[in-house]
Amino acid sequence: MMHRSLLLLLLGMVVFFAGCGEDVAPPAPQTQKQDKVEVPMPKAGTVADNAGVEVVDVPTYRYDPADRRDPFKVLLEQRKPAFLSDEPLTPLQQLDLGQLRLTGVIVGKGDPMAMVSAPGGKSYILKKGVKVGRNNGVVVGVDPEGVSVQEKYYDFVGEVRESVQKIELPKREGAN
């Protein structure tokens, strides 16, 4: 008797799980067939009388590069100085500002001054009005934190831009 009830229980479980495994999709709704009406396409540039639709010629597009920036030109190129003079360049004007290392600043009586060292080991004195850097930079200020240099250059669009770069004193290491 026990075997029979166990067999019936297993058979019931098989039937139950077999019915749960498949999802039956609902029947697709019936659609009505519509008759296709073919309308002959009129030639370009003509007016269709039978459908009341006007067909217009599509103009072809032509790219005119005049007065536009070259899309293949690199945007992050080296800055070009805005004003070139006929005067010979000083050694400070032949260097980038990033090549100069500020070694000291003197602030007190008189005009503040700063000393910078160039890659060759030479040192130069900077004060307000001295030309420095490749982009026609001019020292506009010397303070205890560093030297401010104003540069004028052409940006990638060709407009003249001004920027103030700061040459700072290196941070002191060791005991204070």
C-alpha positions in Angstrom: 0.0 0.0 0.0 2.8 2.3 0.8 4.5 1.7 -2.4 1.3 2.5 -4.2 0.8 5.8 -2.5 4.5 6.7 -3.1 4.2 5.8 -6.7 1.0 7.9 -7.1 2.7 10.9 -5.4 5.7 10.7 -7.7 3.4 10.4 -10.8 1.5 13.4 -9.6 4.6 15.5 -9.2 5.9 14.5 -12.7 2.6 15.6 -14.2 2.6 18.8 -12.2 6.1 19.9 -13.1 5.7 18.8 -16.7 2.8 21.2 -17.0 4.7 24.2 -15.5 7.7 24.1 -17.8 6.2 25.5 -21.0 4.7 28.9 -21.6 2.0 29.0 -24.2 2.0 32.2 -26.3 -1.4 33.9 -26.7 -2.8 33.6 -30.2 -1.8 36.5 -32.5 -4.7 38.9 -33.2 -6.1 38.6 -36.6 -5.4 41.6 -38.9 -7.4 42.6 -41.9 -5.6 42.6 -45.2 -5.5 45.9 -46.9 -5.2 46.2 -50.6 -2.0 48.0 -51.7 -2.4 50.9 -54.0 0.5 51.6 -56.1 1.0 55.3 -57.1 3.5 55.9 -59.9 6.4 58.2 -58.8 6.6 61.4 -60.8 9.9 62.5 -62.1 12.0 65.0 -60.1 11.1 68.6 -60.6 7.5 67.9 -61.7 4.2 68.2 -60.0 2.0 65.1 -59.5 -1.6 65.8 -60.4 -3.2 62.6 -59.3 -2.0 62.6 -55.7 -1.7 66.3 -55.1 1.9 65.9 -53.8 4.6 68.2 -55.0 8.0 66.8 -55.5 10.9 69.2 -55.2 14.5 68.7 -56.4 16.9 68.0 -53.5 19.9 70.3 -53.7 23.3 68.6 -53.5 25.5 69.8 -50.7 29.0 71.1 -51.4 31.5 71.9 -48.7 33.2 75.3 -48.9 36.2 75.5 -46.6 36.7 79.2 -47.0 36.8 81.0 -43.6 36.6 77.8 -41.7 39.1 76.0 -39.4 40.8 73.0 -40.8 39.2 70.0 -38.9 42.4 68.0 -39.2 44.6 70.6 -37.6 45.9 69.8 -34.2 44.3 72.0 -31.5 47.0 71.6 -28.9 49.9 72.9 -30.9 52.7 75.1 -29.6 51.6 78.7 -29.0 52.6 81.2 -31.7 53.6 84.7 -30.4 51.2 87.4 -31.3 53.7 90.1 -32.1 57.1 89.6 -33.7 59.6 92.4 -33.6 62.7 93.1 -35.7 64.9 93.4 -32.5 67.2 90.5 -31.9 66.0 88.2 -29.1 67.7 88.2 -25.7 68.8 84.9 -24.2 65.7 85.1 -21.9 63.4 85.4 -24.9 64.9 82.3 -26.5 63.7 80.1 -23.6 60.3 78.7 -22.6 59.0 79.8 -19.2 59.0 76.2 -18.1 62.8 76.0 -18.6 63.5 78.8 -16.1 63.9 77.9 -12.4 63.3 80.6 -9.8 66.1 80.6 -7.3 65.4 83.7 -5.2 63.2 86.8 -4.7 64.3 90.1 -3.2 61.5 92.3 -1.9 62.2 95.4 0.2 63.3 98.9 -0.6 63.1 99.7 -4.3 61.8 97.6 -7.1 61.3 93.9 -6.2 63.7 91.6 -8.2 64.0 87.8 -8.8 66.8 85.6 -9.9 66.2 82.7 -12.3 68.5 80.1 -13.6 68.5 78.8 -17.2 69.2 75.2 -18.3 72.8 76.1 -19.2 73.5 77.1 -15.6 73.4 80.9 -16.3 71.5 83.1 -13.9 69.4 86.2 -14.8 67.8 89.0 -12.8 64.2 89.7 -13.5 62.2 92.8 -12.6 59.0 94.4 -13.8 59.1 95.2 -17.6 61.8 92.6 -18.5 61.0 90.5 -21.6 61.1 86.8 -21.0 59.9 83.7 -22.9 59.2 82.8 -26.5 55.7 84.3 -26.5 56.7 87.9 -26.1 56.3 87.6 -22.3 56.8 90.6 -20.1 57.3 90.5 -16.3 54.3 92.2 -14.8 55.0 91.5 -11.1 57.5 90.1 -8.6 56.2 89.1 -5.2 57.6 86.8 -2.4 55.8 83.7 -3.9 57.2 84.2 -7.5 57.3 86.1 -10.7 54.2 86.8 -12.9 54.8 86.9 -16.7 52.1 88.1 -19.1 52.2 86.5 -22.6 50.2 87.3 -25.8 49.8 84.5 -28.3 47.5 83.2 -31.0 45.1 80.5 -30.0 44.0 77.6 -32.3 41.2 79.8 -33.8 43.7 82.6 -34.7 42.5 85.1 -32.0 45.0 86.9 -29.8 44.9 85.6 -26.2 46.6 86.9 -23.1 47.7 84.7 -20.2 49.6 85.3 -17.0 52.0 82.6 -16.1 53.6 82.3 -12.7 57.1 81.1 -12.1 57.0 80.0 -8.4 59.7 79.4 -5.9 60.3 75.7 -5.3 59.1 74.4 -2.0 61.7 74.1 0.7 62.5 70.6 1.9 64.1 69.6 5.2 64.0 71.4 8.5 62.5 74.9 8.7 
